[in-house]
Amino acid sequence: MRDFLVAGNWKMNGDSASNTELVAGIIAGAPESDRVKLLICPPFPYLAAVAGQVAGSRVALGAQTVSEHTAGAYTGEVAAPMLRELGCEYVIVGHSERRSLYGESSDAVAAKFKAALAAGLRPILCVGETLAERESGNTEAVIDKQLNAVLAGVGIAEFATAVIAYEPVWAIGTGMTASPEQAQDVHSHIRAALSGHDVDIAASLQILYGGSMKGENAAGLLAMPDIDGGLIGGASLKAADFLAIAEAAAEG
Ligand code: PEP
């Protein structure tokens, strides 16, 4: 049986004072359940401070993106070994905002995925379709293309410690959540696609749902057999909202 991962993507939000309060609230309210792991992904400048705050707690640390390069003349970039040194366990790669606002191609996402693993980080690979792609019946084709670009670049064995997040672009930050059935359909498609490469890795891989997940809709989504947690944006910025999702996972 797979455990739940409840991950907060803070995006470009917060400051030292608000982060300290948010992290303290999350640590204090984290469910006791061994089946639920909490993860927070603050902006780069705050990783070191948050690492100190979560040390020894039940809350893990991750970053929101990473360079595909290990070191060198890449102004403004942050390398995977740096994130590892700061105490990150996970890193998000291929978030739709990175793909659409910063032009990250699927090949670049595959390279970032590989760089993360090489440094001992667990990549959280985001995939998802736009509304137009869904409405034209292309959801599975889009997901396959995003997934296959990484599979072709790294191979299925590299997915053994990875996580996938299905994030329909139309549901991110819009308040429009995929129904549990819509999400389950895509999650089971992803698992079946990976099963074609390696049955055991596909069975153990955590697939998170992301897109306007909140306390009120989390239980329905997390009750689905192939939904193993959430990647949460807006609702990860208040401890009570984030913990409501964690509680739904603990009760699931
Ligand atoms: C996200 O950006 O990964 C996300 C799911 O955001 P939100 O929860 O705000 O829709």
Residues whose N, C-alpha, C, O or C-beta is under 5 A from the ligand:
A	BS01	PEP	N9 A171 I172 G173 T174 G210 G211 S212 M213 L231 I232 G233 G234 A235
